[in-house]
Amino acid sequence: MHTQAGLIIGGESRATGSEGVLEITDPATDEVLASLPKAGLAEVAEATEAALQSFADWSAVSPYDRSKVLRRAADLMRARTEEAARCLTLEQGKPLAQARIEWASSADLLDWFAEEGRRAYGRIIAGRVPNADLRVLRKPVGPVAALSPWNFPAWGVMQKIAPALAAGCSVVAKPSEATPVTTWHIAMCLLEAGLPPRAISVIWGSSSLISDALIKSPEIRKVSLTGSTRVGRIVAALAGEHLKKVTMELGGHAPVIVAADADMSKLIPLAAQWKFRNAGQVCVSPTRFLVEDAVYDDFVDGLAQAAARVKVGNGLDESTAMGPLCTRNQRNVISAMVADARARGARVVAGGDAIGNTGNFHAPTVVADAHAGLMAMNDEPFGPLALVARMGSIDEALAEANRMPVGLASFAFTSNVHTAARITRTIRAGMLGINHFALGLPETPFGGILDSGFGSEGGIEGLEAYTSPMLVSAMV
């Protein structure tokens, strides 16, 4: 943990904030890691003004030269992987191996958008009359407020910073108050790589206070949020009131349809790996396993055994496979969901309980005989809780998958191409993984439908989200 980290405004890291001090706590030990400055309305005003002043200059830099700055920053990030990964583990809890992957992937994300920003094409439209010249240009939307989550402190904010800067926008980043230092590390790499000092600010503090002020700020023209559906509704309503362009990547409750012809020898290890990755605190984490009757018992037994083998511990221990949950409240929510499942007739076949009195540890848990009456089958269990429900057919599984008003990630495992095609046609989600769980890549769109939000991060869609089309109609 870099104890000298501070708010970044105008290219400088500040040791004091107008709202006092924010204590950062290790979710594995409950120890205070650092006392950091806490931002308030004064810092919001300074940061948004700096973003507005910088926007004119940064957007005027050629995409070619912007790309060079971003690529240098990505190289600096890779050179600092060990320091940054340790910081990420300390403030968020995930195992070091996962922290290293997240940090390296975030550098890849910056690299990809550095290159894609050089290819932000417009188009030419054939005119209806002679001598008509019709062009559509893509222009950067303006200063951006990037509101990022605690579960992926590097990747989550980089999904916003990278395309925004590549498009020519300036950024005010507001990381979660639980995990702010990782974003500080990213911003320092960008500044050292040559990003203009006012092009990025990093401020943290009371989420409601700072987010509200950023969205209302006339300098901010785009708001990007990764968060819960509840928070998304509040942010989207306020942004709409102030006519701000938005991208909303909100909650999910990912179904996994397991057909009778699925390869259990491949599926079960993958299911355990991806379900308990980052202690289940992943918006696209496989959550509702909807398993056809013929393979139900084998799947339940296999997943329960795999869950029992997951080593839980401090993320700094290289042998740890699953660390603590990031917050005590999140652990308590999972415990309450397990208690509700037991009370409503479901079977806890692995785990089920919190671990120890120190830190936010919870055992990897598998609940069998899950049904629609369970709390966890209706509210996203953002933690190490796998729900397994018996399905009589693929149609029944599809009905359950589509029952929820969310539609972020979805998954299906089958060896039948016709079954895969039917699921693809019918499932309601922004993303579908068939026979695998890996969905987040720099070059692919990442986003949901329904209550999971709108807009995409990643891919060309992610870059276009930070631009506005401008028609140029001329008679020549």
Secondary structure, DSSP 8 states (H G I E B T S, - for coil): --TT--EEETTEEES--TT-EEEEE-TTT--EEEEEE-B-HHHHHHHHHHHHHHHHHHHHS-HHHHHHHHHHHHHHHHHTHHHHHHHHHHHH---HHHHHHHHHHHHHHHHHHHHHGGG---EEE--SSTTEEEEEEEEE---EEEE--SSSTTHHHHHHHHHHHHHT--EEEE--TTS-HHHHHHHHHHHHTT--GGGEEE--B-HHHHHHHHHH-TT--EEEEES-HHHHHHHHHHHHHTT-EEEEE-----EEEE-TTS-HHHHHHHHHHHHSGGGG--TT---EEEEEHHHHHHHHHHHHHHHHT--B--TTSTT-SB---SSHHHHHHHHHHHHHHHHTT-EEEE--SB--SSSS-B--EEEES--TTSGGGTS---SSEEEEEEESSHHHHHHHHTTSSEESEEEEE-S-HHHHHHHHHH--SSEEEES------TTS-B--EETTEES-BSHHHHHHTTEEEEEEEEE-
